[in-house]
């Protein structure tokens, strides 16, 4: 069910977006409500999922590379499931048009991101086309949640049958997978 927002809800959301640490008292003054009314509205907005508190990192301030990969695929769900637990994978979007999937990856270097696309995405039989681009800059701060700790495993989360230590591009084009313990970068 889609939640309807009134003018006061929109103002509260705008104030929280601009300053997540703003007090309910300050919101109340700016919106023209009592502090208890603001508390009830914020609680309702959170319960309905209209407002979410999220911690993340500013990817560009950390010197990370951000890749946008536009994919034409016959099975968007399978591709999203393949990368769901990949530490480099930030998010995926099913979109309209020729390229029906947009994947967002982060990494310490461009060559590792290219290796993920070249060796983990493009070879999949469901993928007809994949266009790789590095995002150079953004208009606003780009804060994203990034999983910083992983349970180690001998098996890569993407399901590929080869481990980093046995891969011909490991150490040359790719920094390796943080989950398998072969990672040579600085982020994880």
C-alpha positions in Angstrom: 0.0 0.0 0.0 1.4 3.4 -1.0 1.5 5.9 1.9 0.1 9.4 1.3 2.2 12.2 2.6 0.9 15.6 3.6 2.7 18.9 3.6 4.0 18.5 7.2 5.3 14.9 6.4 7.2 16.3 3.4 8.7 19.1 5.5 9.8 16.6 8.2 11.4 14.3 5.6 13.2 17.3 3.9 14.5 18.5 7.3 15.7 14.9 8.2 17.3 14.6 4.7 19.2 17.8 5.2 20.3 17.0 8.7 19.7 13.5 10.0 20.8 14.6 13.5 18.2 17.5 13.8 16.2 17.4 17.0 12.5 16.8 17.1 12.2 20.1 18.9 13.9 21.9 16.0 11.7 20.1 13.5 8.6 21.1 15.6 9.5 24.7 15.4 10.1 24.7 11.7 7.0 22.7 10.8 4.6 24.3 13.3 3.8 21.2 15.3 4.4 20.1 18.9 7.4 17.9 19.6 5.2 14.9 20.6 3.3 15.3 17.2 6.6 15.3 15.4 7.7 12.2 17.3 4.4 10.4 16.3 4.8 11.4 12.7 8.4 10.3 12.5 7.5 7.0 14.1 4.7 6.4 11.6 7.0 7.4 8.7 9.6 4.9 9.9 7.1 2.1 10.5 5.7 2.6 7.0 9.2 2.6 5.5 8.9 6.2 4.1 11.9 7.3 6.3 14.9 5.0 6.8 18.0 5.7 8.8 21.0 4.5 6.9 24.8 4.6 7.6 27.2 4.5 4.8 30.4 5.8 3.3 31.1 8.6 0.9 32.6 6.5 -1.9 34.3 9.4 -3.7 35.9 10.8 -0.4 37.4 7.3 0.2 38.9 7.3 -3.3 36.9 4.4 -4.4 35.9 3.7 -8.0 32.2 3.4 -8.9 31.2 1.3 -11.9 27.8 1.4 -13.6 27.2 -1.6 -15.8 24.2 -1.6 -18.1 23.2 -5.2 -19.0 20.9 -6.8 -21.5 19.8 -10.1 -20.0 17.1 -12.7 -20.4 17.0 -13.2 -16.6 17.4 -10.2 -14.4 16.6 -12.1 -11.2 19.4 -14.7 -11.8 22.0 -11.9 -12.4 20.9 -10.0 -9.3 21.0 -13.3 -7.3 24.5 -14.1 -8.6 26.0 -10.8 -7.3 23.8 -10.5 -4.2 26.6 -11.4 -1.7 29.5 -10.0 -3.7 31.4 -7.5 -1.6 32.0 -5.3 -4.7 28.2 -5.2 -5.6 26.3 -2.2 -4.2 23.0 -2.4 -5.9 21.1 -3.4 -9.0 18.1 -1.9 -10.8 15.7 -3.6 -13.2 15.0 -0.9 -15.8 13.1 -0.4 -19.0 14.7 -0.3 -22.4 17.3 -2.3 -24.3 19.5 -2.6 -21.3 17.1 -4.1 -18.7 19.4 -4.2 -15.8 21.8 -1.6 -14.2 24.4 -2.9 -11.8 26.5 -0.7 -9.5 29.9 -1.9 -8.2 32.6 -0.3 -6.1 36.3 -1.1 -5.9 39.8 0.0 -5.1 40.8 0.1 -8.8 39.3 0.1 -12.2 41.0 -3.1 -13.3 39.3 -5.2 -10.6 35.9 -3.8 -11.6 36.6 -4.6 -15.2 37.7 -8.1 -14.2 34.4 -8.7 -12.4 32.4 -7.7 -15.5 34.7 -9.5 -17.9 35.0 -12.8 -16.0 32.0 -13.0 -13.8 29.2 -11.2 -15.7 29.8 -11.3 -19.5 30.4 -15.1 -19.6 26.9 -15.8 -18.2 24.6 -17.4 -20.8 21.8 -15.0 -19.7 23.8 -11.9 -20.6 23.6 -10.7 -24.2 25.4 -7.4 -23.6 27.2 -5.5 -20.8 28.3 -1.9 -21.1 30.9 -0.9 -18.5 31.3 2.7 -17.3 33.2 4.3 -14.5 31.3 7.1 -12.7 33.7 10.0 -12.6 31.8 12.4 -10.4 28.4 13.1 -8.9 26.3 16.2 -8.4 25.6 15.4 -4.7 27.3 13.4 -2.0 27.0 9.7 -2.8 26.6 7.9 0.5 26.1 4.2 0.3 26.0 1.4 2.8 29.0 -0.8 2.3 29.5 -4.1 4.1 32.9 -3.9 5.7 33.2 -7.3 7.3 32.6 -10.7 5.9 32.6 -14.3 7.2 35.5 -16.0 5.3 34.7 -18.8 3.0 36.7 -21.0 0.6 33.8 -20.6 -2.0 33.4 -17.2 -3.7 29.9 -15.8 -3.2 29.3 -15.4 -6.9 29.4 -19.1 -7.4 32.3 -19.2 -9.8 34.1 -22.5 -9.9 37.6 -21.1 -9.6 39.3 -19.6 -6.5 41.3 -16.4 -6.7 44.6 -18.3 -6.1 43.9 -20.4 -9.2 42.8 -17.5 -11.4 45.1 -16.2 -14.1 44.2 -12.6 -13.6 44.5 -12.6 -9.8 47.2 -10.2 -8.8 47.5 -8.8 -12.4 44.1 -7.3 -13.1 42.2 -8.3 -10.0 42.7 -7.6 -6.3 40.8 -10.7 -5.4 37.7 -11.5 -3.3 37.6 -10.4 0.4 35.4 -13.3 1.3 37.9 -16.0 0.1 40.8 -14.3 1.9 42.7 -13.6 -1.3 42.0 -9.8 -1.3 45.0 -7.6 -1.8 43.3 -4.2 -1.7 42.9 -1.6 1.1 39.1 -1.2 1.5 38.3 -4.5 3.2 
